């Protein structure tokens, strides 16, 4: 009986340590992603159904800062938190290694305006290097200048 208890304690201890290590890596990874993303503006649609989030993400030492736009449901704190952890869902661009001027936070000049409750207009510098440029998001239409 004593040997069985010892074995169970060892197995339980091992599982507990593995769980704690996995939790530390998960929390550290999420904290890094959140700290590497700076929300610049949150522009609600005229009907308050959607928010366009303009933000800057620091991808690390080997990449430029990227300027991103995500559209999230209005007044949804959960969607906003998830969007911060993920890449922009409608627009991602960077300054193309100095071809476009950026501010001290790495943000290039991007203008976001709602033309209506269903149409978003995103204006960005012509020399920006664009990685993502969605024309539609759910029931919304997105145009670029």
C-alpha positions as CSV (number, residue, x, y, z in Angstrom):
1,X,0.0,0.0,0.0
2,X,2.8,2.4,0.9
3,X,4.5,1.9,-2.5
4,X,1.2,2.6,-4.4
5,X,0.8,5.9,-2.5
6,X,4.3,6.9,-3.3
7,X,3.8,6.2,-7.0
8,X,0.5,8.2,-7.0
9,X,2.3,11.2,-5.3
10,X,5.1,11.1,-7.9
11,X,2.6,11.0,-10.8
12,X,0.4,13.7,-9.3
13,X,3.4,15.9,-8.6
14,X,4.7,15.4,-12.2
15,X,1.3,16.3,-13.7
16,X,1.0,19.4,-11.4
17,X,4.5,20.6,-12.4
18,X,3.7,20.1,-16.1
19,X,0.4,22.0,-15.8
20,X,2.1,24.9,-14.0
21,X,4.8,25.1,-16.6
22,X,2.3,25.1,-19.4
23,X,0.2,27.8,-17.7
24,X,3.3,30.0,-17.2
25,X,4.2,29.8,-20.9
26,X,0.6,30.5,-22.0
27,X,0.3,33.6,-19.7
28,X,3.7,34.9,-20.7
29,X,2.9,34.5,-24.4
30,X,-0.4,36.2,-24.1
31,X,1.1,39.0,-22.0
32,X,3.8,39.5,-24.7
33,X,1.3,39.7,-27.5
34,X,-0.8,42.2,-25.6
35,X,2.1,44.4,-24.6
36,X,3.4,44.4,-28.2
37,X,0.1,45.8,-29.4
38,X,-0.8,49.5,-28.9
39,X,-4.4,50.5,-29.6
40,X,-4.3,54.0,-31.2
41,X,-8.0,54.6,-31.8
42,X,-11.4,53.0,-31.5
43,X,-13.9,54.4,-34.1
44,X,-17.5,53.3,-33.6
45,X,-19.8,53.0,-36.6
46,X,-22.7,55.6,-36.8
47,X,-25.2,53.0,-35.6
48,X,-22.8,51.7,-32.8
49,X,-23.0,48.1,-34.2
50,X,-19.3,48.0,-35.0
51,X,-16.0,49.4,-33.9
52,X,-12.9,49.9,-36.1
53,X,-9.8,49.5,-34.0
54,X,-6.6,51.2,-35.3
55,X,-3.5,49.8,-33.6
56,X,0.2,49.3,-34.0
57,X,1.9,45.9,-33.5
58,X,5.6,45.4,-32.7
59,X,6.5,42.2,-34.5
60,X,10.0,42.0,-33.0
61,X,13.5,42.9,-33.8
62,X,13.5,41.5,-37.3
63,X,10.3,43.2,-38.6
64,X,8.9,46.7,-38.9
65,X,6.0,47.8,-36.7
66,X,2.7,47.1,-38.5
67,X,-0.3,49.4,-38.6
68,X,-3.5,47.3,-38.4
69,X,-7.3,47.7,-38.4
70,X,-9.7,45.2,-36.9
71,X,-13.5,45.4,-37.0
72,X,-15.2,44.1,-33.8
73,X,-18.8,44.2,-32.6
74,X,-19.6,47.4,-30.8
75,X,-19.5,47.3,-27.0
76,X,-18.0,43.8,-26.9
77,X,-15.1,43.8,-24.5
78,X,-14.4,40.1,-25.2
79,X,-14.2,40.7,-28.9
80,X,-11.9,43.7,-28.3
81,X,-9.6,41.6,-26.1
82,X,-9.4,38.8,-28.6
83,X,-8.8,41.3,-31.5
84,X,-5.8,42.7,-29.6
85,X,-4.2,39.3,-29.4
86,X,-4.8,38.5,-33.1
87,X,-3.6,40.1,-36.3
88,X,-5.8,42.8,-37.8
89,X,-8.8,41.2,-39.6
90,X,-9.3,43.8,-42.4
91,X,-6.1,45.8,-42.9
92,X,-2.4,45.2,-42.2
93,X,0.5,47.3,-43.5
94,X,3.9,48.6,-42.6
95,X,6.3,51.4,-43.6
96,X,8.3,49.2,-46.0
97,X,11.6,49.7,-44.2
98,X,11.5,53.5,-44.1
99,X,9.6,54.2,-47.4
100,X,6.7,55.6,-45.3
101,X,7.2,57.9,-42.3
102,X,6.0,56.6,-38.9
103,X,5.7,58.3,-35.5
104,X,7.6,57.4,-32.3
105,X,5.2,54.5,-31.7
106,X,5.7,53.0,-35.2
107,X,2.3,54.2,-36.5
108,X,2.1,55.4,-40.1
109,X,-0.6,58.0,-40.9
110,X,-3.8,56.1,-41.5
111,X,-7.3,57.7,-41.6
112,X,-10.4,55.7,-40.8
113,X,-13.9,57.0,-41.3
114,X,-17.3,55.4,-41.5
115,X,-19.2,56.6,-44.6
116,X,-22.3,54.9,-43.2
117,X,-23.2,52.1,-40.8
118,X,-22.2,49.6,-43.4
119,X,-19.2,51.2,-45.2
120,X,-15.8,51.9,-43.8
121,X,-13.1,54.0,-45.6
122,X,-9.4,53.4,-44.8
123,X,-6.9,55.9,-46.2
124,X,-3.1,55.0,-46.0
125,X,0.1,56.2,-47.6
126,X,0.6,55.0,-51.2
127,X,4.1,53.7,-50.5
128,X,3.0,51.5,-47.6
129,X,3.6,47.8,-47.9
130,X,0.2,46.2,-47.6
131,X,-0.2,42.6,-46.3
132,X,-3.9,42.4,-45.9
133,X,-6.7,44.5,-47.4
134,X,-10.2,43.0,-47.1
135,X,-12.9,44.6,-49.2
136,X,-15.7,43.0,-47.1
137,X,-16.2,42.0,-43.5
138,X,-19.5,40.3,-42.7
139,X,-22.2,42.8,-43.8
140,X,-19.7,45.6,-44.2
141,X,-18.0,47.1,-47.2
142,X,-14.5,48.5,-46.9
143,X,-12.9,50.9,-49.4
144,X,-9.3,52.1,-49.5
145,X,-7.7,55.4,-50.6
